[in-house]
């Protein structure tokens, strides 16, 4: 409750400053979106955990139901953080409910299949992981790399479906397991491809394409930073050494923000916001600090995800402190 009270005070205290927003109107995003994008990004973090797990394991013991629970727990936490002090973003909540419901159904079906059919197929494997298991692991990582930049429904599931048959042999050791995996992967890629096509059509009919950049005001730009961050674009010099810049959005924003902080820049405004921003990091289970919420990383005992609510003006300090403590920065939620 204390962290939510602090959010309210910060939101109220900086409301007046929002009247002097520097970012152009098309680059401004609602302050509540730093919280509401968390459930959306959990559906990147969860596949990333899955991809790391299946590099060395079959998916039969992956905690699908645990991830369903964590999705809705995270949504509940960010909803509680926004419901009193921010306008209700109907469109975002509807989107979260849609992706949450579809993911719940997908994970429940996959858990049931892997627990029953998948485990029986695994018992017939005579030489450990099959070619299909290794192919699936490579696709899982490729998918994660893709959705960190682009919408999931743009992923080419049809090409991966063809690869199941073209890139893995029809016969070999553990033939029953091989064919069970071909069936499971083929079904998954077909269903996701069709569903993704439908979501893509609905999304493009209902929403404009989002800008791929975030407008940021920094107090200074380190000399030569353009070589390290080639997609950073200076839009406007401001008072003193401050600059209005554009940096890539989504996962790239996390890397750019971390690099700017490490080189001594401080943030004054992000996407038109000067109040607070959400940050998640992976830390040891014993790590102690006031957080909005925390979640254990279910496939990595001893590690947990922590969600920190940070004033925009303190973001650089927080990122540098996390790096110094050895924490793994997961994401900065740039609205």
URPEQUI-V590842 format. One line per field, one symbol per residue. ss: DSSP state (@ for helix, = for strand, . for the rest). psi: psi as a letter, one per 30 degrees, with the letter a starting at -180 (. if undefined). burial: + if it has 16 or more other C-alpha atoms within 10 Angstrom, else -. Layout:
ss: ???
psi: ???
burial: ???
This chain:
ss: .@@@@@@@@@@@@@..@@@@....@@@.....@@@@@@@@@@@@@@@@@@@@@@....@@@..@@@@@@@@@@@@@@@@@@@.......@@@@@@@@@@@@@@@@@@@@@@@@@@@@@@@@@@.......@@@@@@@@@@@@@@@@@....@@@..@@@@@@@@@@........@@@@@@@@@@@@@@@@@@@@@@@@@@@@@@@@......======......@@@@....=====.....======..@@@@@@@@@@@@....====..=..=========........====......=========@@@@@@@@@@@@@...======..
psi: eeeeeeeeeeeeffeefffhkeklefgkkkeffeeffeeefegeeeeeeeeeefefllgegkieeeeeeeeeeeeeefeefffeflkjieeeeeeeeeeeeeeeeeeeeeeeeeedeeeeeeffkfhbkleeeeeeeeeeeeeeeeffelkeffkifeeeeefefffklelakheeeeeeeeeeeeeeeeeeeeeeeeeeeeefffklklkglkkkklflkkkgffeeifgkkkekkakbglkklklkabefeeeeeeeeefggkkkfkkhgkgclkkkklkllffkklklellkkjfgikfklkkjkjkkefgeeeeeeeeeefgljkekkjh.
burial: ---+--++-++---------+++---+++-+++++++++++++++++++++-+++-++++-+-+--++-++++++-+++-++--+----------+---+--++-++--++--+---++-++--+---+++++++++-+++-++-+++---++-+-+--++-++---+-----+++++-+++-+++--+--++--+---+------------+++++++++----------+-+-------++++++++++++++++++++++-+++++++++++++++++++++-----++++-+++----+++++++++++-++++++-+----+-+++++++
